[in-house]
Amino acid sequence: MKGDGSSPGGGSIDEAILSVRDLHVEIGGVEILRGIDFNVRYGETAALFGPNGSGKSTLLMALMGFPQYVVTRGSVVFKGEDVTGLSVDERARKGMGMSFQRPPVVRGVKTRDMVAACLRREASESEIRELAAAAGLLDFLDRDVNYGFSGGEIKRSELLQLLAQNPDFVFLDEPESGVDLVNIAVIGDLINGLLHKDVRIRERHHSGLIITHTGHILGYVNARTGYVMIDGRLTCGGDPHEILTTIKEYGYEECCRCVT
């Protein structure tokens, strides 16, 4: 394929695969997000920083369509379609996927069966084993999902399921949380595979939004754009590594000055 700016999914790197406009979200009648605006282009990976309790996870859950995160104003447009009113499973079928910060244990469901379900088609044993091998989880296929797994194993299990789903857009909620230095390199490789980082950006159509509190994952996964969330608002955007350097040197107080 020639590098003409078009993607296999029908979009251009100059077009937004995800467009969020004036998004207001509440939980239990309490407003958490207050007018969120940003775009993520085809083939782009964005990073989202912010202190604990600033609304980062709420944003991801709302974008994925979980019903307790109620959109009171604004819109979410994905691949040119307004998906604001769609359910989680409808968004997943359209190409959205998510890795949770604290994935649940699923007793009674084997990892093998979860991977097969995520493939959404007839899956061969060799295909399932190939995906599990990439995540270093071949020996976990006959174990209940996440039951007795370490922190790094749980994160790899989540990414294994996403590899099987192969979404066009992936939301990653603190993928480095609870992960040791050995596992974070493996997790970085898996995320790069999900985002098709081995494909030239002008030919890439997989995109992502990564929440990171420490910024460690950025040593393994390259993000093009960074945003900072403070008190339910995006305060600034720019180069993610510059933003991270500012946060490390001055703290989030410096970011707060952008909205005062």
Residue, then its C-alpha position, 0 to 999 in steps of 0.5 A: m500500500k502506498g503511503d498516501g495518507s489513507s488507512p485500511g479502515g477508510g480513514s486518513i491520518d489527518e482525520a479523527i478516528l475519535s472525536v470528543r466534543d463538550l463531554h459532560v459525564e456524571i455518576g450518581g447525579v454528581e458531575i465528574l467530567r466538565g466539557i471534555d474536547f479532544n481528537v485522536r487521529y487514525g494511527e495516533t496514540a495519545a497519553l492522558f496524565g492527571p492526579n488520582g481522582s481527576g476523572k481519567s478512568t471516568l473518561l475511558m469508561a464513558l467513552m466505552g459506554f458503561p451505563q453508570y457513566v451518564v453523558t449529560r451533554g456533548s458527543v462521542v464520534f467514532k469513525g465518523e459515527d455518533v456513538t454517544g447513545l450506544s451500549v458497550d457491546e455495540r461500541a466493541r463491535k464497531g471497533m473499540g476495546m478496553s483494558f481495565q486498571r483493575p481487571p476482574v477475576v472471572r471464575g468458571v471461565k477458562t482463559r482459552d474460552m475467553v480468548a475464543a470469545c474475543l475472536r468473535r469467530e470460529a477459532s482454531e487451537s493453533e491460533i489461540r495458542e499463538l496469541a497466548a504464546a505472544a502474551g507468555l500465557l500458554d500455561f494459563l489457557d486452562r486456568d480461570v480468567n485472572y484467578g490467582f494471577s500476579g499483577g503482571e499476568i493479569k495485565r498480560s491476560e487483558l492484553l491477550q483478550l484485546l489481541a484476540q479482539n483486535p480493536d481499531f481503537v484501544f483504551l488502556d487504563e494504567p497498563e503499567s500499574g502493579v507491574d514489575l520491570v520484567n513484565i512492563a517490557v512484555i506489556g509494552d511489546l503487546i501494546n505496540g502489537l495492538l497499535h500496529k506500531d510496526v506499520r508506518i504511521r501513514e498506513r496505520h489505522h489502529s489508535g489508542l488512548i493510554i492513561t498513565h500516572t507514572g509515565h513509565i509505559l512511555g518508555y516502551v510505547n511511543a505516544r504522539t500527543g499528551y493531555v493533562m486532566i485536572d478536576g474533570r477538565l483537560t487543562c493542556g495538551g502537547d508533547p507527552h514527554e515534555i508534559l511528563t518532564t514538567i509534571k516530574e519537576y513541578g508537579y500537577e500544580e503547574c498544570c493547574r495554573c493553565v486553568t486559573 
